[in-house]
Amino acid sequence: MSDATLPATALSSRRAAPRGALIGKVFEGLCFTAATTLLAALGGIIVSLLIGGWPAIHKFGFGFLTTATWNPVTDVYGAAGPIVGTLVTSALALALALPVAGGVAFFLTELCPARLRMPIGTAVELLAGIPSIVYGMWGLFVFAPLFAKYIQLPLMTAAAPGSLLETLTMGIPNGSGILPASIILAIMILPFMAATLRELLMSVPIGVRESAYGLGATTAEVVMSVTLPYVRTGAIGAVMLGLGRALGETMAVTFIIGNSHSFPKSLFDSGSTIASTIANEFTEATSPVHTAALIALGLVLFLITFAVLGLARLMLRVQEARS
Amino acid sequence: MSAGKLIRRKVGDVAFKAFCVVVTVIALVALTAILWSLLKQGVGGLDLDIFTKRTMSSGSKGGLANAIVGSIVMCSLAMVLALGVGILAGTWLAEYGGRSAYGAVVRFLNDVLLSAPSILVGLFVYEILVAPFHGFSGFAGSVALALLAVPVITRTTEDVLLLQAATLREAGVALGAPLSYIIRTVLWRSARSGLLTGALLAFARISGETAPLLFTALNNQFFSLDLRHPTANLPVVIYNSALSAYDDLVRLAWVGALLIAATVLAVTVVARIVAQEQRRS
């Protein structure tokens, strides 16, 4: 610390602490408190969800996770419907968005004319920030009617009675349901995943890519056997971040999933996700157990997303450390 | 190499390129379609009433003025709270304890919070600020939004502080300044535009958040600057109006969605420009 200037007190046996020392201590303490607030927030989320959901967990036990009865009238709640709805819509959304996001990222890094690279790349990044409620509204008012008319109805009439297609396409052709919700989710996570993948692919050293081209590899081979494997860990992390978004997404789904708590039986059947159920019912919960059941649902969602996001972040960290 | 294999490779390459081009076109078409309907449906309903009248029930022509004001007030308070906590926490990670085990834990959990489902943040704030005090409030909404903004600010603060040259710190230390003084007067100042970028990105993130406000700020049909009570805000008004079956409310919802999307895009663009200026200097 600074003791270059000797104040008068320096002659006495005890030297006064430099003026900045106390301020420094206080400042460091403030910074530390702020960092700890973050931890406390995450801990607080877990604890508050546990406490709030306890009445439901206590009453229904493990059966809460495995039964599909969700009945506010008799006050009996089982979360299997929303849990399966969450997992199915997220998985479908990922399956739909991943190839497209990959294609966009490859296009932007390998094929795109230099003049278009910046505008398209920027547009994709900007779109990643559009609030999800916009996607939800578009899904409800624009996409659902088109989907019902041009995809749902033709598919349902084309399905032979008793065939697998008929089982998959059962439902009311109103454009809402599991598959439409998954498609909207896919469109919502697409820009985010494409932007992250593109950034990862651009971090591949130019020499690595050029050596592969120099050996005579085609574009497909360069991407599939050189650049993509180079950023493998990070790419998996990015995909899982996209999955985490889809799992916890509320607004893009709530508008179009149909909001029924029963177990979804087909792709066009209406269903619900954990987030959509909470959004729909929380302020109108009829009994304390109903509220507790909704909070317990939140706890389930937290555990699922925490696992997915934690793994995703670890993988991105590993990738960062490597490159 | 046999000619057959060469042809197979060439065909595979062409197929791959075609696939990339086709999915890019599909993605751009889908995303343009969304922006297009947002513009088409939203611009038609834009008039002066939107900014001067409060929200009303269907049938009487209302606007969004109270929701716009409520959103601005709540987001501003949220940003004040989040900037305080986020910048200090990011500074701690960059300058004090970032290399300790505790620092690694904080950084990791911050990253997790960064993409945690926002509806859970809403539930948490409901449990700590709404249920105990028996009432929805704009303040609870601000806290929920702040919790979503803090991780963004923490992350960018740490990143930009670590980018500052070590010689800046050394020069400060050589002059005999304590570290806290160097951070406040030298490092924060030289990282100013980076910190601004982080703040703008955080603002863009929270200004469209709907889920955490549903059961914290709730909604209010009237003008109110009193954050102790339910406060009108754009996202919840959009949500409620869009799900109502009334055409005039749905039209209002589109206008609100357009306003939010335009705000978010504008803020993001400004953030990028600021970041580019920073890189150039």
Contacts between the chains, C-beta under 8 A, distances in Angstrom:
chain1	res1	chain2	res2	distance
A	1	B	178	6.4
A	2	B	176	3.5
A	2	B	177	7.1
A	2	B	178	7.0
A	4	B	176	5.4
A	18	B	178	7.1
A	20	B	177	7.1
A	20	B	178	3.5
A	20	B	180	6.8
A	20	B	181	5.6
A	21	B	178	6.6
A	23	B	178	7.2
A	23	B	180	5.8
A	23	B	181	7.4
A	24	B	178	4.4
A	24	B	179	6.2
A	24	B	180	3.9
A	24	B	181	7.4
A	26	B	180	8.0
A	27	B	180	3.7
A	27	B	183	7.4
A	27	B	184	7.4
A	28	B	92	7.7
A	28	B	96	5.7
A	28	B	179	8.0
A	28	B	180	6.6
A	30	B	88	5.6
A	31	B	88	4.7
A	31	B	89	7.0
A	31	B	91	5.1
A	31	B	92	3.6
A	31	B	95	7.6
A	31	B	96	5.9
A	32	B	92	5.6
A	32	B	96	6.9
A	32	B	97	6.8
A	33	B	88	7.5
A	34	B	84	7.5
A	34	B	85	4.8
A	34	B	86	7.6
A	34	B	87	8.0
A	34	B	88	3.5
A	34	B	89	3.9
A	34	B	92	6.4
A	35	B	88	7.6
A	35	B	89	4.3
A	35	B	92	4.3
A	35	B	93	6.4
A	35	B	97	7.0
A	35	B	103	7.7
A	35	B	106	4.9
A	35	B	154	8.0
A	36	B	106	7.7
A	37	B	85	5.5
A	37	B	89	6.9
A	37	B	150	7.8
A	38	B	85	7.7
A	38	B	89	5.7
A	38	B	106	5.9
A	38	B	109	6.4
A	38	B	110	5.4
A	38	B	113	6.7
A	38	B	150	6.7
A	38	B	151	7.3
A	38	B	154	6.7
A	39	B	105	7.2
A	39	B	106	6.0
A	39	B	109	6.0
A	41	B	113	6.8
A	41	B	124	7.8
A	41	B	147	5.9
A	41	B	150	7.5
A	42	B	109	5.1
A	42	B	112	7.1
A	42	B	113	5.9
A	42	B	116	8.0
A	44	B	124	6.1
A	44	B	128	6.9
A	45	B	116	7.6
A	45	B	120	6.0
A	45	B	121	7.1
A	45	B	123	7.9
A	45	B	124	4.5
A	48	B	123	7.4
A	48	B	124	5.1
A	48	B	127	3.9
A	48	B	128	6.2
A	49	B	120	7.2
A	49	B	123	6.5
A	49	B	124	7.1
A	49	B	127	7.6
A	51	B	127	7.3
A	52	B	123	7.3
A	52	B	127	5.1
A	52	B	131	7.9
A	99	B	23	6.6
A	100	B	23	4.4
A	100	B	26	6.6
A	100	B	27	5.4
A	101	B	27	7.9
A	103	B	19	5.8
A	103	B	20	4.5
A	103	B	22	7.5
A	103	B	23	3.4
A	103	B	24	6.0
A	103	B	27	7.8
A	104	B	20	7.6
A	104	B	23	6.4
A	104	B	24	4.9
A	104	B	27	5.3
A	106	B	16	7.9
A	106	B	20	4.8
A	107	B	20	4.2
A	107	B	21	6.3
A	107	B	23	7.7
A	107	B	24	4.4
A	108	B	24	7.8
A	110	B	20	7.7
A	111	B	17	5.9
A	111	B	20	5.8
A	111	B	21	6.9
A	120	B	24	7.6
A	120	B	28	7.3
A	122	B	272	7.6
A	123	B	28	7.6
A	123	B	31	7.7
A	124	B	27	8.0
A	126	B	265	6.0
A	126	B	268	5.8
A	126	B	269	7.2
A	127	B	31	5.2
A	129	B	204	5.6
A	129	B	205	7.5
A	129	B	264	5.6
A	129	B	265	7.3
A	129	B	268	5.0
A	130	B	34	7.7
A	130	B	208	7.6
A	130	B	261	5.7
A	130	B	264	6.5
A	130	B	265	7.6
A	131	B	207	7.6
A	131	B	208	2.5
A	131	B	209	7.1
A	131	B	210	7.2
A	131	B	235	7.3
A	131	B	257	7.9
A	131	B	260	5.7
A	131	B	261	6.7
A	131	B	264	6.1
A	132	B	208	7.5
A	132	B	210	7.6
A	133	B	208	6.5
A	133	B	210	4.8
A	133	B	235	6.0
A	133	B	238	5.9
A	133	B	239	6.4
A	133	B	257	6.5
A	133	B	260	7.5
A	134	B	34	6.9
A	134	B	38	6.2
A	134	B	208	7.5
A	134	B	257	5.1
A	134	B	260	7.3
A	134	B	261	5.3
A	135	B	34	6.8
A	136	B	242	7.8
A	137	B	238	7.3
A	137	B	242	5.3
A	137	B	253	6.5
A	137	B	254	7.1
A	137	B	257	5.6
A	138	B	33	7.8
A	138	B	34	4.8
A	138	B	37	5.9
A	138	B	38	7.1
A	140	B	242	6.8
A	141	B	37	7.6
A	141	B	41	7.6
A	141	B	242	7.7
A	141	B	250	7.2
A	142	B	33	7.4
A	142	B	34	7.9
A	142	B	37	4.9
A	187	B	30	5.4
A	187	B	31	7.3
A	187	B	34	7.4
A	190	B	27	5.9
A	190	B	30	7.8
A	190	B	31	7.7
A	191	B	27	7.9
A	191	B	31	6.7
A	194	B	27	7.1
A	218	B	9	5.7
A	218	B	10	7.0
A	218	B	12	7.2
A	218	B	13	3.7
A	218	B	16	7.9
A	219	B	13	5.7
A	219	B	16	6.6
A	219	B	17	6.1
A	220	B	12	5.5
A	220	B	13	4.5
A	220	B	15	7.7
A	220	B	16	3.5
A	220	B	17	7.3
A	221	B	9	7.2
A	221	B	13	7.3
A	223	B	16	7.3
A	224	B	16	7.7
A	241	B	115	6.0
A	244	B	115	5.4
A	245	B	115	6.3
A	247	B	117	7.1
A	248	B	115	8.0
A	248	B	116	7.0
A	248	B	117	2.5
A	248	B	118	7.3
A	248	B	119	6.8
A	248	B	120	7.1
A	249	B	117	7.5
A	250	B	117	7.3
A	250	B	118	7.1
A	250	B	119	4.7
A	250	B	210	7.2
A	250	B	211	3.9
A	251	B	210	5.1
A	251	B	211	6.2
A	251	B	239	7.2
A	255	B	242	7.1
A	255	B	243	7.4
A	275	B	117	6.3
A	275	B	119	5.0
A	275	B	211	7.0
A	278	B	119	5.7
A	278	B	123	6.9
A	279	B	119	6.3
A	279	B	211	6.0
A	279	B	214	5.8
A	282	B	123	7.7
A	282	B	126	7.7
A	282	B	214	7.0
A	282	B	215	5.0
A	283	B	214	6.7
A	283	B	215	5.3
A	283	B	218	7.1
A	295	B	123	6.1
A	295	B	127	7.5
A	298	B	119	7.3
A	298	B	120	5.5
A	298	B	123	4.7
A	301	B	117	6.1
A	301	B	119	7.9
A	301	B	120	6.5
A	302	B	116	7.8
A	302	B	117	7.5
A	302	B	120	5.4
A	305	B	116	6.5
A	305	B	117	5.6
A	305	B	120	8.0
A	306	B	112	6.5
A	306	B	116	7.7
A	309	B	111	7.8
A	309	B	112	4.9
A	309	B	115	5.6
A	309	B	116	6.9
A	310	B	108	7.7
A	310	B	112	5.9
A	313	B	108	6.3
A	313	B	111	4.5
A	313	B	112	6.2
A	314	B	108	7.9
A	317	B	108	7.9
